[in-house]
Amino acid sequence: MLRLKDLREDNDLKQSKISKKLNITQAAYSYYETGKRNIPNEILIKFAKLYNTSTDYILGLTDEKKPYKKTERK
């Protein structure tokens, strides 16, 4: 279950505004939000950053809304 619509509405945003921020069409955003199209990883990461949450939360894999702590890469 995708949570894009809930996140968007919680932030009082319109699909058109988010699509412009992410440089995608409003139609593409709508397809992602309704689950009619799979979200490419790079767009999913942008959603997580935009909404300050994790990709797992967006995808419904966790109920923890907070983003994960960043770890240093070696």
MDAnalysis code that builds the backbone (N, CA, C; Angstrom):
import MDAnalysis as mda
import numpy as np

u = mda.Universe.empty(222, n_residues=74, atom_resindex=np.repeat(np.arange(74), 3), trajectory=True)
u.add_TopologyAttr("name", ["N", "CA", "C"] * 74)
u.add_TopologyAttr("resid", np.arange(1, 75))
u.add_TopologyAttr("resname", ["MET", "LEU", "ARG", "LEU", "LYS", "ASP", "LEU", "ARG", "GLU", "ASP", "ASN", "ASP", "LEU", "LYS", "GLN", "SER", "LYS", "ILE", "SER", "LYS", "LYS", "LEU", "ASN", "ILE", "THR", "GLN", "ALA", "ALA", "TYR", "SER", "TYR", "TYR", "GLU", "THR", "GLY", "LYS", "ARG", "ASN", "ILE", "PRO", "ASN", "GLU", "ILE", "LEU", "ILE", "LYS", "PHE", "ALA", "LYS", "LEU", "TYR", "ASN", "THR", "SER", "THR", "ASP", "TYR", "ILE", "LEU", "GLY", "LEU", "THR", "ASP", "GLU", "LYS", "LYS", "PRO", "TYR", "LYS", "LYS", "THR", "GLU", "ARG", "LYS"])
u.atoms.positions = np.array([
    [0.836, -1.186, 0.000],
    [0.000, 0.000, 0.000],
    [0.875, 1.242, 0.000],
    [0.723, 2.058, -0.991],
    [1.477, 3.300, -1.062],
    [0.814, 4.368, -0.199],
    [1.629, 5.214, 0.363],
    [1.116, 6.259, 1.250],
    [1.302, 7.657, 0.675],
    [1.534, 7.751, -0.610],
    [1.809, 9.050, -1.217],
    [0.654, 10.033, -1.053],
    [-0.554, 9.569, -1.244],
    [-1.700, 10.479, -1.141],
    [-1.827, 11.028, 0.272],
    [-1.700, 10.156, 1.276],
    [-1.796, 10.612, 2.666],
    [-0.695, 11.617, 2.983],
    [0.530, 11.331, 2.549],
    [1.640, 12.239, 2.800],
    [1.404, 13.587, 2.117],
    [0.937, 13.541, 0.884],
    [0.671, 14.779, 0.149],
    [-0.409, 15.601, 0.835],
    [-1.488, 14.951, 1.217],
    [-2.587, 15.670, 1.871],
    [-2.191, 16.178, 3.254],
    [-1.385, 15.406, 3.985],
    [-0.904, 15.852, 5.296],
    [-0.080, 17.132, 5.180],
    [0.570, 17.315, 4.023],
    [1.410, 18.490, 3.804],
    [0.694, 19.573, 3.003],
    [-0.620, 19.409, 2.812],
    [-1.440, 20.379, 2.077],
    [-0.848, 20.730, 0.713],
    [-0.440, 19.699, -0.023],
    [0.146, 19.904, -1.337],
    [-0.765, 19.334, -2.421],
    [-0.646, 19.875, -3.596],
    [-1.378, 19.384, -4.764],
    [-0.430, 18.565, -5.630],
    [-0.990, 17.629, -6.368],
    [-0.179, 16.793, -7.246],
    [0.652, 17.636, -8.210],
    [0.069, 18.689, -8.728],
    [0.771, 19.531, -9.701],
    [2.012, 20.183, -9.097],
    [1.911, 20.597, -7.849],
    [3.058, 21.249, -7.202],
    [4.194, 20.248, -6.969],
    [3.851, 19.053, -6.526],
    [4.871, 18.031, -6.287],
    [5.505, 17.595, -7.597],
    [4.686, 17.417, -8.618],
    [5.227, 16.976, -9.900],
    [6.212, 18.001, -10.463],
    [5.923, 19.280, -10.279],
    [6.869, 20.310, -10.723],
    [8.166, 20.247, -9.928],
    [8.066, 20.053, -8.614],
    [9.262, 19.960, -7.769],
    [10.157, 18.792, -8.177],
    [9.526, 17.686, -8.561],
    [10.273, 16.482, -8.888],
    [10.556, 16.343, -10.380],
    [10.109, 17.327, -11.155],
    [10.337, 17.338, -12.592],
    [9.734, 16.117, -13.288],
    [8.503, 15.799, -12.909],
    [7.738, 14.739, -13.561],
    [6.382, 15.319, -13.936],
    [5.656, 14.631, -14.795],
    [4.334, 15.136, -15.165],
    [3.339, 14.870, -14.034],
    [2.282, 15.654, -14.022],
    [1.230, 15.447, -13.026],
    [0.582, 14.092, -13.241],
    [0.459, 13.673, -14.486],
    [-0.130, 12.360, -14.793],
    [0.733, 11.243, -14.220],
    [2.054, 11.362, -14.361],
    [2.960, 10.347, -13.808],
    [2.800, 10.283, -12.291],
    [2.745, 11.451, -11.656],
    [2.551, 11.463, -10.206],
    [1.250, 10.770, -9.830],
    [0.200, 11.056, -10.555],
    [-1.094, 10.442, -10.276],
    [-1.016, 8.918, -10.396],
    [-0.329, 8.434, -11.414],
    [-0.162, 6.985, -11.577],
    [0.609, 6.379, -10.404],
    [1.635, 7.076, -9.915],
    [2.391, 6.579, -8.759],
    [1.497, 6.544, -7.525],
    [0.733, 7.610, -7.340],
    [-0.111, 7.731, -6.160],
    [-1.210, 6.661, -6.133],
    [-1.744, 6.329, -7.285],
    [-2.816, 5.337, -7.342],
    [-2.300, 3.914, -7.495],
    [-0.994, 3.764, -7.672],
    [-0.417, 2.427, -7.813],
    [-0.562, 1.846, -9.205],
    [-0.945, 2.660, -10.169],
    [-1.083, 2.179, -11.542],
    [0.258, 2.023, -12.236],
    [1.282, 2.651, -11.675],
    [2.633, 2.572, -12.242],
    [3.625, 2.429, -11.091],
    [4.626, 1.589, -11.281],
    [5.678, 1.430, -10.273],
    [6.543, 2.688, -10.233],
    [6.971, 3.034, -9.048],
    [7.804, 4.222, -8.867],
    [9.262, 3.839, -9.078],
    [9.959, 4.511, -9.994],
    [11.395, 4.258, -10.147],
    [12.129, 4.609, -8.847],
    [13.191, 3.880, -8.565],
    [13.927, 4.088, -7.312],
    [14.350, 5.530, -7.101],
    [14.834, 6.192, -8.159],
    [15.315, 7.565, -7.977],
    [14.179, 8.513, -7.617],
    [12.976, 8.253, -8.116],
    [11.813, 9.079, -7.770],
    [11.347, 8.740, -6.355],
    [11.380, 7.470, -5.993],
    [10.994, 7.049, -4.648],
    [11.873, 7.721, -3.598],
    [13.159, 7.788, -3.871],
    [14.094, 8.457, -2.953],
    [13.759, 9.945, -2.847],
    [13.420, 10.561, -3.969],
    [13.035, 11.981, -3.939],
    [11.773, 12.198, -3.107],
    [10.809, 11.279, -3.227],
    [9.597, 11.371, -2.407],
    [9.958, 11.297, -0.922],
    [10.825, 10.358, -0.570],
    [11.210, 10.189, 0.833],
    [11.873, 11.456, 1.370],
    [12.735, 12.058, 0.584],
    [13.397, 13.297, 1.006],
    [12.390, 14.441, 1.104],
    [11.510, 14.540, 0.135],
    [10.505, 15.595, 0.132],
    [9.607, 15.527, 1.363],
    [9.179, 14.331, 1.709],
    [8.260, 14.143, 2.832],
    [8.969, 13.837, 4.149],
    [10.303, 13.833, 4.126],
    [11.104, 13.579, 5.328],
    [10.683, 12.270, 6.004],
    [10.680, 11.211, 5.227],
    [10.317, 9.887, 5.726],
    [11.200, 8.856, 5.024],
    [10.919, 7.596, 5.252],
    [11.708, 6.545, 4.601],
    [10.953, 5.977, 3.407],
    [11.696, 5.365, 2.518],
    [11.058, 4.693, 1.389],
    [10.204, 3.534, 1.883],
    [10.628, 2.875, 2.949],
    [9.847, 1.775, 3.518],
    [8.483, 2.258, 3.995],
    [8.433, 3.448, 4.586],
    [7.156, 3.994, 5.033],
    [6.252, 4.276, 3.834],
    [6.801, 4.887, 2.800],
    [6.012, 5.187, 1.605],
    [5.425, 3.915, 1.011],
    [6.222, 2.846, 0.997],
    [5.795, 1.582, 0.399],
    [4.921, 0.739, 1.325],
    [4.730, 1.194, 2.570],
    [3.881, 0.457, 3.506],
    [4.572, -0.707, 4.179],
    [5.909, -0.707, 4.178],
    [6.661, -1.794, 4.802],
    [6.890, -1.582, 6.290],
    [6.683, -0.357, 6.747],
    [6.811, -0.027, 8.151],
    [5.790, 1.056, 8.485],
    [5.443, 1.131, 9.756],
    [4.551, 2.193, 10.215],
    [5.330, 3.330, 10.862],
    [6.653, 3.208, 10.910],
    [7.526, 4.241, 11.477],
    [7.703, 5.346, 10.444],
    [7.165, 6.515, 10.737],
    [7.174, 7.617, 9.782],
    [8.518, 8.340, 9.706],
    [9.288, 8.301, 10.798],
    [10.572, 9.005, 10.828],
    [11.540, 8.380, 9.831],
    [12.364, 9.205, 9.200],
    [13.371, 8.639, 8.292],
    [14.448, 7.908, 9.096],
    [15.131, 6.996, 8.430],
    [16.226, 6.285, 9.080],
    [17.381, 7.220, 9.327],
    [18.184, 6.905, 10.335],
    [19.393, 7.668, 10.573],
    [20.361, 7.429, 9.429],
    [21.031, 8.465, 9.022],
    [22.033, 8.323, 7.975],
    [23.269, 7.670, 8.558],
    [23.845, 6.771, 7.799],
    [25.075, 6.120, 8.224],
    [26.203, 6.525, 7.272],
    [27.398, 6.503, 7.811],
    [28.548, 6.839, 6.975],
    [28.899, 5.641, 6.119],
    [29.188, 5.927, 4.876],
    [29.613, 4.863, 3.962],
    [31.113, 4.757, 3.981],
    [31.576, 3.534, 3.930],
    [33.036, 3.323, 3.940],
    [33.558, 3.068, 2.560],
])
